[in-house]
Every structure is written in structure tokens, then in C-alpha cells.
Amino acid sequence: MAKDHGSQVKDDALYEELREQGASKEKAARIANAKANGSLDHESTRLEDRTKSDLYDEAKKIGIEGRSTMSKDDLVKAIRNR
């Protein structure tokens, strides 16, 4: 069972999961609260769900070098690390 993080955190279980994944307290609280009130559609922004072509275009837009030889997984990692 998730620990109660007070009235500031609306989804304690998601908050704890995000903290375990390394998110800061502030970021975890913002995401958990947005998900709880329905204003966050996190699945539509998952890089893994996008096509390699979309990822390539995103990498080009933000200036990642070597993108033409990268696999889809490499593109995801490069975009996340920007």
C-alpha cells in the first residue's frame, strides 16, 4: 500500500513509483497530481510509442548528430539525454 504523502499529492502510488525511478519530489508530485485530475495523457508522449521516422525528425529538430545511423532505441536515448 502506498504511503500517504499528505493532501499535496493526489496519487500516492504513482508518486512513489516516479520517485523510485529517480524523479525529483517536485516533478513526481506534479505528474501524480496531473494524472489524478485527468489533465495528463502520458501515453501519447511516450517516445517508445513513436515511429522511428518521428524520432528521427525530433532528433533532427533538436540537433542530435549521428542520428542517421541510430536505431530506434538509440534515438530514444539520445532524445531523452538532450
Rosetta constraint file for C-alpha pairs under 8 A:
AtomPair CA 1 CA 13 HARMONIC 7.74 0.50
AtomPair CA 2 CA 12 HARMONIC 5.82 0.50
AtomPair CA 2 CA 13 HARMONIC 5.03 0.50
AtomPair CA 2 CA 16 HARMONIC 7.24 0.50
AtomPair CA 3 CA 12 HARMONIC 6.49 0.50
AtomPair CA 3 CA 13 HARMONIC 7.58 0.50
AtomPair CA 4 CA 12 HARMONIC 6.18 0.50
AtomPair CA 5 CA 9 HARMONIC 5.89 0.50
AtomPair CA 5 CA 12 HARMONIC 6.28 0.50
AtomPair CA 8 CA 29 HARMONIC 7.74 0.50
AtomPair CA 9 CA 15 HARMONIC 7.41 0.50
AtomPair CA 9 CA 29 HARMONIC 5.72 0.50
AtomPair CA 9 CA 32 HARMONIC 6.88 0.50
AtomPair CA 9 CA 33 HARMONIC 6.11 0.50
AtomPair CA 10 CA 32 HARMONIC 6.49 0.50
AtomPair CA 10 CA 33 HARMONIC 5.13 0.50
AtomPair CA 10 CA 36 HARMONIC 6.08 0.50
AtomPair CA 11 CA 15 HARMONIC 6.19 0.50
AtomPair CA 11 CA 32 HARMONIC 5.29 0.50
AtomPair CA 11 CA 33 HARMONIC 6.29 0.50
AtomPair CA 11 CA 35 HARMONIC 7.82 0.50
AtomPair CA 11 CA 36 HARMONIC 5.94 0.50
AtomPair CA 12 CA 16 HARMONIC 6.18 0.50
AtomPair CA 12 CA 32 HARMONIC 7.41 0.50
AtomPair CA 13 CA 17 HARMONIC 6.26 0.50
AtomPair CA 14 CA 18 HARMONIC 6.14 0.50
AtomPair CA 14 CA 28 HARMONIC 7.87 0.50
AtomPair CA 14 CA 32 HARMONIC 5.68 0.50
AtomPair CA 15 CA 19 HARMONIC 6.21 0.50
AtomPair CA 15 CA 28 HARMONIC 5.23 0.50
AtomPair CA 15 CA 29 HARMONIC 5.96 0.50
AtomPair CA 15 CA 31 HARMONIC 7.70 0.50
AtomPair CA 15 CA 32 HARMONIC 5.43 0.50
AtomPair CA 16 CA 20 HARMONIC 6.16 0.50
AtomPair CA 16 CA 28 HARMONIC 7.86 0.50
AtomPair CA 17 CA 21 HARMONIC 6.38 0.50
AtomPair CA 18 CA 22 HARMONIC 6.51 0.50
AtomPair CA 18 CA 23 HARMONIC 5.50 0.50
AtomPair CA 18 CA 28 HARMONIC 5.52 0.50
AtomPair CA 19 CA 23 HARMONIC 4.90 0.50
AtomPair CA 19 CA 24 HARMONIC 6.46 0.50
AtomPair CA 19 CA 25 HARMONIC 6.72 0.50
AtomPair CA 19 CA 28 HARMONIC 6.25 0.50
AtomPair CA 23 CA 27 HARMONIC 6.10 0.50
AtomPair CA 23 CA 28 HARMONIC 5.73 0.50
AtomPair CA 24 CA 28 HARMONIC 6.00 0.50
AtomPair CA 25 CA 29 HARMONIC 6.07 0.50
AtomPair CA 26 CA 30 HARMONIC 6.19 0.50
AtomPair CA 27 CA 31 HARMONIC 6.17 0.50
AtomPair CA 28 CA 32 HARMONIC 5.97 0.50
AtomPair CA 29 CA 33 HARMONIC 5.95 0.50
AtomPair CA 30 CA 34 HARMONIC 6.06 0.50
AtomPair CA 31 CA 35 HARMONIC 6.06 0.50
AtomPair CA 31 CA 40 HARMONIC 7.56 0.50
AtomPair CA 32 CA 36 HARMONIC 6.09 0.50
AtomPair CA 33 CA 37 HARMONIC 6.26 0.50
AtomPair CA 34 CA 38 HARMONIC 6.16 0.50
AtomPair CA 34 CA 39 HARMONIC 5.20 0.50
AtomPair CA 34 CA 40 HARMONIC 5.28 0.50
AtomPair CA 35 CA 39 HARMONIC 6.09 0.50
AtomPair CA 35 CA 40 HARMONIC 4.93 0.50
AtomPair CA 35 CA 41 HARMONIC 7.38 0.50
AtomPair CA 35 CA 42 HARMONIC 7.97 0.50
AtomPair CA 41 CA 45 HARMONIC 7.55 0.50
AtomPair CA 42 CA 46 HARMONIC 6.82 0.50
AtomPair CA 44 CA 49 HARMONIC 7.69 0.50
AtomPair CA 45 CA 49 HARMONIC 7.82 0.50
AtomPair CA 46 CA 50 HARMONIC 7.08 0.50
AtomPair CA 47 CA 55 HARMONIC 7.48 0.50
AtomPair CA 47 CA 76 HARMONIC 6.15 0.50
AtomPair CA 48 CA 73 HARMONIC 7.87 0.50
AtomPair CA 48 CA 76 HARMONIC 6.95 0.50
AtomPair CA 50 CA 54 HARMONIC 6.22 0.50
AtomPair CA 50 CA 55 HARMONIC 6.68 0.50
AtomPair CA 51 CA 55 HARMONIC 6.30 0.50
AtomPair CA 51 CA 72 HARMONIC 7.94 0.50
AtomPair CA 52 CA 56 HARMONIC 6.01 0.50
AtomPair CA 52 CA 71 HARMONIC 7.82 0.50
AtomPair CA 52 CA 72 HARMONIC 5.27 0.50
AtomPair CA 52 CA 75 HARMONIC 7.85 0.50
AtomPair CA 53 CA 57 HARMONIC 6.23 0.50
AtomPair CA 54 CA 58 HARMONIC 6.23 0.50
AtomPair CA 55 CA 59 HARMONIC 6.08 0.50
AtomPair CA 55 CA 72 HARMONIC 7.33 0.50
AtomPair CA 55 CA 75 HARMONIC 6.28 0.50
AtomPair CA 55 CA 76 HARMONIC 7.03 0.50
AtomPair CA 56 CA 60 HARMONIC 6.11 0.50
AtomPair CA 56 CA 67 HARMONIC 6.63 0.50
AtomPair CA 56 CA 68 HARMONIC 7.56 0.50
AtomPair CA 56 CA 75 HARMONIC 6.87 0.50
AtomPair CA 57 CA 61 HARMONIC 6.13 0.50
AtomPair CA 58 CA 62 HARMONIC 6.36 0.50
AtomPair CA 58 CA 79 HARMONIC 7.75 0.50
AtomPair CA 59 CA 63 HARMONIC 6.00 0.50
AtomPair CA 59 CA 64 HARMONIC 5.20 0.50
AtomPair CA 59 CA 67 HARMONIC 6.72 0.50
AtomPair CA 59 CA 75 HARMONIC 7.05 0.50
AtomPair CA 59 CA 78 HARMONIC 7.75 0.50
AtomPair CA 59 CA 79 HARMONIC 6.31 0.50
AtomPair CA 60 CA 64 HARMONIC 6.00 0.50
AtomPair CA 60 CA 65 HARMONIC 7.96 0.50
AtomPair CA 60 CA 67 HARMONIC 7.38 0.50
AtomPair CA 64 CA 78 HARMONIC 7.28 0.50
AtomPair CA 64 CA 79 HARMONIC 7.79 0.50
AtomPair CA 66 CA 70 HARMONIC 6.80 0.50
AtomPair CA 67 CA 75 HARMONIC 6.84 0.50
AtomPair CA 70 CA 74 HARMONIC 5.40 0.50
AtomPair CA 70 CA 75 HARMONIC 6.00 0.50
AtomPair CA 71 CA 75 HARMONIC 6.21 0.50
AtomPair CA 72 CA 76 HARMONIC 6.30 0.50
AtomPair CA 73 CA 77 HARMONIC 6.32 0.50
AtomPair CA 74 CA 78 HARMONIC 6.09 0.50
AtomPair CA 75 CA 79 HARMONIC 6.06 0.50
AtomPair CA 76 CA 80 HARMONIC 6.16 0.50
AtomPair CA 77 CA 81 HARMONIC 6.14 0.50
AtomPair CA 78 CA 82 HARMONIC 6.43 0.50
